[in-house]
Amino acid sequence: MRAFSTLTIVAPVMACVLAAPAAAQDRSSDNAVTEAEDGFGYSVGREVLGIYNGGNVRGFSPTAAGNVRIDGLYFDPAFDFPGLLTDSTGIKVGLSAQGYPFAAPSGIVDIALRRPGDKAGASVVVNGDSFGSAGMELTGSAPLGQTLGLAYGANVSRTGYPDGTDSISHSESLALRWRPAPGIELLPFYARFDDYNDEAGPFYIAAGNYLPPVPAKHTYLGPHWADYRLIAQSAGLLTSITPARGWAVRLGLFRSSFKQREGYFNLLTDVAPDGSATRLLFADPPLHQRSLSGELRVSHSVPDGPRLHVLHLSLRSRDARSEFGGSQEFDLGPTTIYEEEDAARPASFTFGPVSRERVRQDMLGLAYSGRWRNVGELGLGLSKVRYRKTTQLPGVAPIVGRDDPWLYNVNAAVSVAQGVSLFAGYARGLEESGTAPPNAANRNAPLPAILTSQKDAGLRWAITPRVKLIAGVFELSKPYFGFDSAQAFRQVGSIRNRGAEFSLSGPLTARLDLVAGGVVLDAQVQRDAGATGTIGRRPVGVAKHLFNVNLNWRTPWAEGLSFDASVLERGAMPATTDNSLEIVGRQIVNLGARYSFKVAGKAVTARVQIYNVLDQYGLVSGGPGLYRTNQPRSVNGFLAVDF
């Protein structure tokens, strides 16, 4: 058997970092169906597919849990990472997370950073849709010598949303890549996002034990002065060094922040079957969220014939600060979900005191990854965590929460036949729980960190060299949050999610690509003895099943012309903590086409897509007993040109 190369030191991430850079331009070739490795979750440019995303993996949110990575290194976002700096995003779960040290129970959201290219070039993308959106984006690279390269980006857009609201925004980004010597790379980056006139879309609460009537499509009837205004910034430094053969040192330092200068929550409460309601508007004071986070990882690989042993020593840390509360409530009186609101903007606002929270978390970990060619893989991880959360509420002495748990994970894969591997794993993690929903008595309050665990097992089968099937079963256990009798959102029990999932991906023919995935989920809630109120057996907003099929077909009669289709089937889900109401399942069908050609030697792609062809329009869950609408049928498209 051939020995492992030392280029495989640290799983797929290190090879990506030290290899020749991907171009920061050439956006005309973005195609999620042909690029995705599996059907669990993947996005590139404006293309998104999969059964999971950053807000939902196996019924939980990996982003809220704190399981986001940039090029495999720990990152704690205070706001969404900017698209101008993102090459692609993948959801890593089950066997797809094999090779990632320090596995996370809720899955991993791994962001691949867009890097400067070795050659000068740029892409311009112009987009629009039937909601009235229009925008232009520029990304590109500029070599600054033999060792320096600059990636830049800018975007300006007017975005129309499905609920009839709209916003104006612009964003800018810079990334500098410096390779002063072989095996050394430093990559500082910065991005800023400004959002203006972003109207607060409506949420609905029924007056009784029924679902509210569905409002008109793409129609905003609320006060037009209730606009969000925010500034988000992301900055960081990625450093990679190979000081000697078999050694790798990686450092990621990140700062994420956003300042909300104006914020509102638009709520129609006591909605009757005829659409009559009371409109409440909550105005937020200026709030600031920011987080410093990062990871230092030292890895050492030891080739041993057909075997490769890799040790990782990691120090991860974050210092996150958030502000919440102080809202002022405005009762705008009786209205209907079909009636325009014409109340004047208040002359002044009187906000209450703001609550503050700070989280300090340090994690020291040791991980081992062993690979034996054609035999199997073994992964082990052990971390000691020091967690401190300080909450400062108005008029109350600081509340300090502490936890210092040991976290661990183990996973293994065994090759049992040509192209067939079995895998199993277990992980224990300390994860965040997000914030209380906007209709809670403790609205937007950060929830406590929780200990979680996950068990999974399954198989991977390479049906052909390029078509692969991944199938498995899993069980996750976590504390469960819901409303108590005082309408406060707090821990009311525990939740156990058991399920089975699959992914089938690859080219079925020379012209037809398939990416499919599915999950069947049995989620059950166990009520705490001291919990008040009625708590149902199933968690709110978690569907019993989810299936997604994506096809991309390149036509034989016109070079560069392709058609694509996707089908998303989602099962019914509980709408309230007591499970007395349910949101029906929905089938979303999308059809699209793209045509790639050249003009004066420049690559051009024209793309059009009809979203929700069957116009499956209705309510979706915004939290227990809280509703908003999904996206109705729409047409969107873009034109991308590479220079």
C-alpha positions in Angstrom: 0.0 0.0 0.0 1.2 3.5 -0.8 2.1 5.6 2.2 0.2 8.8 3.1 1.6 12.1 1.8 2.4 14.8 4.4 0.0 17.1 2.4 -2.8 15.3 4.2 -1.7 16.6 7.6 -4.9 18.1 8.9 -7.9 16.8 7.0 -9.4 18.7 4.1 -9.0 22.2 5.6 -5.2 22.4 5.7 -4.8 21.1 2.2 -7.2 23.9 1.0 -5.3 26.6 2.9 -1.8 25.7 1.7 -2.8 24.8 -1.9 -2.8 27.3 -4.8 -5.6 29.9 -4.1 -9.0 29.7 -5.5 -9.8 32.8 -7.6 -11.7 35.5 -5.8 -13.5 36.2 -9.1 -15.1 33.8 -11.7 -18.6 33.9 -10.0 -20.3 33.0 -13.3 -19.4 29.3 -12.7 -21.2 29.1 -9.3 -23.5 26.0 -9.2 -24.5 24.4 -6.0 -25.7 21.2 -7.6 -22.5 20.4 -9.4 -20.3 21.5 -6.5 -22.0 20.1 -3.4 -20.4 17.0 -1.9 -23.6 15.8 -0.2 -27.2 16.7 0.3 -27.0 17.9 3.9 -26.4 21.6 3.2 -24.3 23.7 0.9 -24.4 27.2 -0.5 -22.2 29.1 -3.0 -23.0 32.6 -4.3 -26.7 32.8 -4.7 -27.2 29.0 -4.9 -28.4 27.1 -1.8 -29.5 23.4 -1.4 -29.8 20.7 1.2 -32.0 19.5 4.1 -30.0 21.5 6.7 -28.8 25.1 7.1 -27.1 27.2 9.7 -30.4 27.5 11.6 -31.5 23.9 11.5 -29.5 20.6 11.8 -31.4 17.6 13.1 -33.9 19.9 14.7 -31.4 22.3 16.3 -29.5 25.4 15.3 -25.7 25.0 15.0 -25.3 28.8 14.7 -27.1 29.5 17.9 -25.2 26.7 19.5 -21.9 28.3 18.7 -20.7 25.7 16.1 -19.5 28.0 13.3 -16.0 27.7 11.8 -14.0 29.7 9.2 -11.8 27.4 7.2 -12.2 24.9 10.1 -11.2 27.3 12.9 -13.5 28.4 15.7 -15.6 31.6 15.1 -18.3 33.2 17.2 -20.5 35.4 15.0 -22.4 38.4 16.4 -23.9 38.8 13.0 -24.0 36.8 9.7 -20.6 36.5 8.1 -20.6 38.7 5.0 -21.2 37.0 1.7 -18.6 39.1 0.0 -16.0 37.3 2.0 -17.6 33.8 1.7 -16.6 31.4 -1.1 -19.0 28.7 0.1 -20.6 27.3 3.2 -21.1 23.6 4.1 -23.0 21.9 6.8 -20.9 19.1 8.4 -22.8 16.4 10.2 -22.4 12.7 10.7 -19.8 11.2 8.4 -19.4 14.5 6.5 -17.9 15.9 9.8 -15.3 13.1 10.0 -11.8 14.6 10.0 -13.0 17.7 11.8 -11.3 17.7 15.3 -13.6 18.5 18.3 -16.9 17.4 16.8 -20.0 19.4 17.8 -23.3 17.7 18.7 -25.4 20.2 16.7 -23.3 19.9 13.6 -20.8 22.4 12.2 -21.3 25.4 9.9 -18.0 25.6 8.0 -17.4 28.8 6.0 -14.8 28.8 3.3 -13.1 32.2 3.1 -12.8 33.8 -0.4 -9.1 34.3 -1.1 -7.3 36.5 -3.5 -6.4 34.9 -6.8 -2.9 34.7 -8.4 -4.1 36.7 -11.4 -5.9 40.0 -11.8 -9.6 39.6 -12.5 -13.1 40.5 -11.4 -16.7 39.5 -11.6 -19.8 41.7 -11.9 -23.2 40.3 -10.9 -26.4 42.2 -11.6 -29.6 40.7 -10.0 -33.3 41.3 -9.6 -36.6 39.6 -8.8 -40.3 40.0 -9.0 -40.5 41.4 -5.4 -38.7 44.6 -6.8 -35.2 43.7 -5.7 -32.3 45.0 -7.8 -28.6 45.0 -7.0 -25.1 45.0 -8.3 -22.0 43.2 -6.9 -18.4 43.5 -7.8 -15.7 41.0 -6.5 -12.1 40.7 -7.8 -8.4 40.2 -7.2 -5.4 42.3 -7.7 -1.9 40.8 -7.3 0.5 43.2 -5.6 3.7 41.4 -6.3 5.1 37.9 -6.0 3.9 37.4 -2.4 0.9 39.8 -2.0 -2.6 39.6 -3.3 -5.7 41.7 -2.7 -9.3 40.5 -2.9 -12.0 43.2 -2.9 -15.7 43.3 -3.1 -18.6 45.8 -3.1 -22.4 45.4 -3.2 -25.3 47.8 -3.4 -28.9 46.6 -3.5 -32.5 47.3 -2.9 -34.1 44.1 -1.5 -37.8 43.4 -1.7 -39.0 40.7 0.8 -41.9 38.3 0.5 -44.0 40.1 3.2 -43.9 43.3 1.2 -41.2 45.1 3.2 -38.0 46.3 1.6 -34.6 47.7 2.4 -31.6 49.4 1.0 -28.1 48.2 1.8 -24.5 48.4 0.7 -21.4 46.4 1.7 -17.7 46.4 1.2 -14.8 44.0 1.8 -11.1 43.7 1.6 -8.8 40.7 2.1 -5.0 40.7 1.8 -3.0 37.5 1.2 0.7 37.6 2.1 2.9 34.6 1.6 6.4 35.8 2.7 8.0 32.3 2.4 7.0 28.8 1.4 4.6 27.3 3.9 3.6 30.7 5.5 0.4 32.6 4.8 -1.2 35.6 6.5 -4.6 36.7 5.5 -6.2 39.7 7.2 -9.7 40.7 6.1 -12.4 43.3 6.8 -16.0 43.8 5.7 -18.8 46.2 6.5 -22.5 46.0 5.9 -24.9 48.9 6.2 -28.7 48.4 6.2 -31.2 51.2 5.8 -35.0 51.7 5.7 -35.5 48.0 6.5 -39.1 47.9 7.6 -40.1 45.6 10.4 -42.2 42.9 8.9 -45.3 41.7 10.7 -45.7 38.7 13.1 -49.1 37.4 14.1 -50.6 35.9 17.3 -54.1 34.5 17.2 -56.8 35.5 19.8 -57.7 31.9 20.5 -56.7 28.3 19.9 -56.6 28.5 16.1 -54.2 29.6 13.3 -54.5 33.2 12.2 -55.9 33.8 8.7 -53.3 34.2 6.0 -52.7 37.8 5.0 -52.4 39.0 1.4 -49.2 38.1 -0.5 -46.3 40.6 -0.8 -48.3 43.4 1.0 -46.9 45.4 3.8 -49.6 47.3 5.8 -47.6 48.4 8.8 -46.1 51.8 9.7 -43.4 52.7 7.1 -41.4 54.7 9.6 -40.6 51.5 11.7 -37.3 50.9 9.9 -34.3 49.0 11.0 -31.0 50.8 10.7 -27.9 48.7 11.5 -24.1 48.5 10.8 -22.4 45.1 10.9 -18.6 44.7 10.7 -16.4 41.6 10.4 -12.6 41.5 10.7 -10.0 38.9 11.2 -6.7 37.3 10.6 -6.0 33.8 9.4 -2.4 32.6 9.7 -1.0 29.2 8.5 2.6 28.1 9.1 4.4 24.8 8.3 7.5 25.2 10.4 8.8 21.7 9.7 7.9 18.5 7.8 4.8 17.1 9.4 4.0 20.2 11.5 1.3 22.8 10.9 0.3 25.8 13.0 -2.9 27.7 12.3 -4.3 30.8 14.0 -7.6 32.4 13.4 -8.5 35.7 15.2 -12.0 37.2 14.5 -14.1 40.2 15.5 -17.8 40.3 14.7 -20.1 43.1 15.7 -23.2 45.0 14.8 -24.7 48.2 16.0 -28.5 48.5 15.8 -29.2 52.2 15.7 -33.0 51.6 15.3 -35.0 48.4 15.7 -38.6 47.5 15.9 -40.9 44.5 16.4 -44.2 44.7 14.5 -46.8 42.5 16.2 -50.5 41.9 15.3 -52.0 40.3 18.4 -55.4 38.9 19.2 -56.0 38.2 15.5 -59.6 37.0 15.0 -60.8 34.6 12.3 -62.1 37.7 10.3 -58.6 39.3 10.4 -59.3 41.9 13.0 -56.4 42.5 15.4 -54.6 44.9 17.7 -51.3 46.2 16.4 -48.4 46.6 18.9 -45.1 48.1 18.0 -42.0 47.6 20.1 -39.2 50.1 19.5 -35.7 49.1 20.6 -33.0 51.5 21.9 -29.6 51.6 20.1 -28.0 48.2 20.9 -24.5 46.9 20.3 -23.4 43.2 20.0 -19.8 42.2 19.5 -17.7 39.1 19.9 -13.9 38.4 19.8 -13.1 34.8 19.1 -10.5 32.6 17.7 -8.4 29.4 17.8 -4.8 28.5 17.9 -4.2 25.0 16.6 -0.9 23.1 16.4 -1.0 19.8 14.4 1.6 17.1 14.0 1.3 14.3 11.5 3.2 11.0 11.7 3.1 8.8 8.6 3.5 5.1 9.2 3.3 3.2 6.0 -0.4 2.9 5.1 -1.3 4.7 8.3 -1.3 8.3 9.2 -1.5 9.6 12.8 -2.4 13.3 13.5 -2.4 15.1 16.8 -4.0 18.5 17.3 -3.5 20.8 20.3 -6.1 23.5 20.3 -6.8 26.7 22.3 -10.2 28.2 21.5 -11.6 31.4 23.1 -14.3 34.0 22.9 -15.3 37.2 24.6 -18.9 38.0 23.6 -20.9 41.1 24.8 -24.5 41.7 24.1 -27.2 44.2 25.0 -30.9 43.7 25.2 -34.1 45.1 26.7 -35.1 48.7 27.2 -37.9 48.5 24.5 -40.8 50.9 24.4 -44.2 49.6 23.6 -46.7 51.4 21.4 -50.3 50.3 21.2 -51.5 51.5 17.8 -55.0 50.3 18.4 -57.4 48.1 16.5 -56.7 47.2 12.9 -57.0 44.2 10.6 -54.4 42.1 8.8 -55.9 43.6 5.5 -55.8 47.3 6.6 -53.0 49.8 6.2 -51.5 51.3 9.4 -51.3 55.1 9.2 -50.2 56.1 12.7 -47.7 59.0 12.8 -44.2 58.4 14.0 -43.8 59.4 17.7 -42.1 62.7 18.2 -39.7 61.1 20.7 -39.0 57.8 22.3 -38.6 57.0 26.0 -36.6 53.8 26.3 -36.0 51.9 29.5 -32.6 50.8 30.9 -30.7 48.3 28.8 -29.5 44.9 30.1 -26.1 43.6 29.3 -24.4 40.3 29.2 -20.8 39.1 28.8 -19.6 35.6 28.1 -16.0 34.5 28.5 -15.2 31.0 27.3 -11.9 29.3 27.0 -11.4 25.7 25.7 -8.1 23.8 25.7 -8.3 20.6 23.7 -6.3 17.6 22.5 -7.5 15.6 19.5 -6.3 12.5 17.6 -7.1 11.5 14.0 -5.9 8.2 12.7 -6.3 6.9 9.2 -5.4 3.5 7.8 -5.7 3.3 4.1 -8.4 0.9 3.0 -9.1 -0.1 6.6 -10.7 2.9 8.4 -10.4 6.0 10.5 -10.5 6.9 14.2 -11.1 10.3 15.8 -10.8 11.2 19.5 -11.2 14.6 21.2 -11.0 15.8 24.7 -11.4 19.5 25.9 -11.6 21.3 29.2 -13.8 24.3 29.1 -13.9 27.4 31.4 -17.2 29.2 30.9 -18.3 32.4 32.6 -21.5 34.4 31.9 -22.2 37.7 33.7 -25.7 39.2 33.3 -26.4 42.8 34.4 -30.1 43.5 34.7 -31.4 46.9 35.7 -31.5 47.4 39.5 -30.2 43.9 40.2 -26.7 42.8 41.3 -24.8 41.0 38.5 -25.8 37.4 38.0 -22.8 35.2 37.3 -23.1 31.7 35.9 -20.1 29.3 35.8 -19.4 25.9 34.2 -16.2 24.0 33.8 -17.1 20.8 32.1 -15.0 18.2 30.3 -16.1 17.7 26.7 -15.2 14.7 24.5 -16.0 13.0 21.3 -15.1 9.7 19.6 -15.8 8.6 16.0 -14.7 5.7 13.9 -15.2 4.5 10.3 -14.4 1.0 9.1 -14.1 -0.1 5.5 -16.1 -3.4 5.1 -16.0 -3.8 1.4 -14.9 -2.0 -1.8 -16.4 1.5 -1.6 -18.4 0.7 1.6 -17.6 2.1 5.1 -19.5 1.9 8.4 -19.2 4.8 10.9 -20.3 5.6 14.4 -19.7 8.5 16.8 -20.5 10.2 20.1 -20.0 13.8 21.1 -20.6 15.8 24.2 -20.7 19.6 23.9 -21.4 22.9 25.8 -23.6 24.9 23.5 -25.5 28.2 23.6 -29.3 28.2 23.4 -29.9 31.4 21.4 -32.3 34.1 22.7 -35.9 34.2 23.8 -38.4 34.9 21.0 -39.8 38.4 20.4 -43.2 37.6 21.8 -41.8 36.3 25.2 -42.0 38.2 28.5 -38.2 38.1 28.5 -38.0 39.1 24.8 -34.5 38.8 23.2 -32.9 37.7 26.5 -29.9 35.4 26.0 -30.7 31.9 27.2 -28.2 29.8 29.3 -25.5 27.6 27.9 -26.4 23.9 28.0 -24.7 20.5 27.9 -25.7 18.4 24.9 -24.9 15.0 23.6 -25.1 13.2 20.3 -24.9 9.6 19.1 -24.9 8.6 15.4 -24.0 5.7 13.1 -24.4 4.8 9.5 -22.7 3.9 6.2 -21.1 5.5 3.2 -21.3 3.7 -0.1 -19.4 4.8 -3.2 -21.9 3.4 -5.7 -19.7 4.6 -8.6 -16.4 6.5 -8.3 -18.4 9.8 -8.3 -21.8 8.9 -7.0 -22.0 8.3 -3.2 -24.7 7.4 -0.7 -24.5 8.4 3.0 -27.2 7.0 5.3 -27.3 7.0 9.1 -29.3 7.2 12.3 -28.8 9.6 15.2 -29.9 10.7 18.6 -29.4 14.1 20.2 -30.4 15.2 23.7 -30.7 18.7 25.0 -32.6 20.9 27.5 -35.8 22.2 26.0 -37.1 25.8 26.2 -40.7 26.9 26.0 -43.2 29.3 27.5 -44.2 28.9 31.1 -47.5 30.1 32.6 -46.1 33.7 32.9 -45.2 33.8 29.2 -41.5 33.7 30.0 -39.3 31.6 27.7 -37.2 29.3 29.8 -36.2 25.7 30.2 -39.3 23.6 30.7 -37.9 20.1 30.0 -35.5 18.1 27.9 -35.7 17.1 24.3 -34.5 14.0 22.6 -34.4 13.9 18.8 -34.0 10.5 17.1 -33.9 10.2 13.4 -32.6 8.8 10.2 -31.0 10.7 7.3 -29.5 10.1 3.9 -27.7 11.9 1.2 -27.2 10.8 -2.5 -25.0 12.9 -4.7 -23.0 12.8 -7.9 -23.4 12.8 -11.7 -25.9 10.2 -12.8 -24.9 10.6 -16.5 -22.4 12.9 -18.3 -25.1 15.6 -18.4 -27.3 15.0 -15.3 -26.2 15.8 -11.8 -28.2 14.8 -8.6 -28.0 16.0 -5.1 -30.7 14.6 -2.8 -31.1 14.4 1.0 -33.7 13.5 3.5 -34.4 13.2 7.2 -37.1 11.5 9.2 -37.2 12.8 12.8 -38.9 11.6 16.0 -38.5 14.6 18.4 -39.9 14.1 21.9 -40.1 16.5 24.9 -39.8 15.3 28.5 -41.4 17.9 30.8 -39.5 19.1 33.9 -41.3 18.4 37.2 -41.3 22.1 38.2 -42.5 23.4 34.8 -45.8 25.3 34.6 -48.3 25.4 31.8 -49.2 22.7 29.3 -46.2 21.2 27.4 -46.8 18.9 24.5 -44.8 15.9 23.5 -43.2 17.4 20.4 -41.0 20.6 20.1 -42.3 23.7 18.4 -41.2 24.2 14.8 -39.6 20.8 14.2 -41.0 18.9 11.2 -41.4 15.1 11.3 -39.6 14.8 7.9 -37.8 16.9 5.3 -36.7 15.8 1.8 -34.8 17.8 -0.8 -34.0 16.7 -4.4 -32.0 18.8 -6.8 -31.2 18.1 -10.5 -29.1 19.9 -13.0 -29.2 18.9 -16.7 -26.8 20.2 -19.3 -28.5 20.1 -22.7 -26.9 18.3 -25.7 -28.2 20.7 -28.3 -26.9 24.0 -26.9 -23.5 24.2 -25.3 -23.7 26.1 -22.0 -27.4 25.8 -21.6 -28.7 23.8 -18.6 -31.9 23.4 -16.7 -32.4 22.7 -13.0 -35.2 21.7 -10.7 -35.5 21.2 -6.9 -38.2 19.9 -4.7 -38.5 20.4 -1.0 -41.0 18.4 0.9 -41.5 19.4 4.6 -43.8 17.7 7.0 -46.2 19.2 9.5 -44.8 20.8 12.7 -46.3 21.8 16.1 -47.0 25.5 16.3 -47.5 25.9 20.1 -45.8 24.6 23.2 -48.9 22.6 24.1 -49.0 21.0 20.6 -52.7 22.0 20.3 -52.0 23.6 16.8 -50.0 22.4 13.9 -48.6 24.1 10.7 -49.4 21.9 7.7 -46.6 20.4 5.6 -45.6 22.1 2.4 -44.0 21.2 -1.0 -41.8 23.8 -2.6 -40.9 23.2 -6.3 -38.3 25.5 -8.0 -37.5 25.5 -11.7 -34.5 27.3 -13.3 -32.2 27.6 -16.2 -28.8 29.1 -16.9 -26.9 29.9 -20.0 -23.2 30.3 -20.0 -21.4 31.8 -23.0 -18.6 34.2 -23.9 -18.6 37.8 -25.1 -15.3 39.2 -26.3 -13.6 36.3 -24.6 -15.3 37.0 -21.3 -17.3 34.4 -19.5 -21.0 35.3 -19.0 -23.8 33.5 -17.3 -27.5 34.4 -17.4 -29.6 32.7 -14.7 -33.3 32.7 -14.1 -35.4 30.8 -11.5 -39.0 30.4 -10.6 -39.3 29.9 -6.9 -42.3 28.0 -5.4 -43.8 27.2 -8.8 -46.9 25.7 -7.1 -47.4 28.9 -5.0 -47.5 27.0 -1.7 -48.2 30.1 0.5 -49.2 30.2 4.1 -48.0 30.5 7.7 -44.6 29.5 9.1 -43.5 29.4 12.8 -41.8 32.4 14.2 -41.7 30.8 17.7 -44.3 29.2 20.0 -47.7 30.7 19.0 -46.0 33.2 16.7 -46.5 33.3 13.0 -45.4 34.9 9.8 -45.7 34.0 6.1 -43.4 32.1 3.8 -42.3 33.2 0.3 -44.9 32.9 -2.4 -44.2 32.3 -6.1 -41.5 34.6 -7.4 -39.1 35.0 -10.3 -35.5 35.9 -9.7 -32.4 36.1 -11.9 -28.9 37.4 -12.4 -26.3 38.1 -15.0 -22.7 37.4 -14.1 -19.7 38.5 -16.1 -16.1 37.5 -15.4 -13.4 39.9 -16.5 
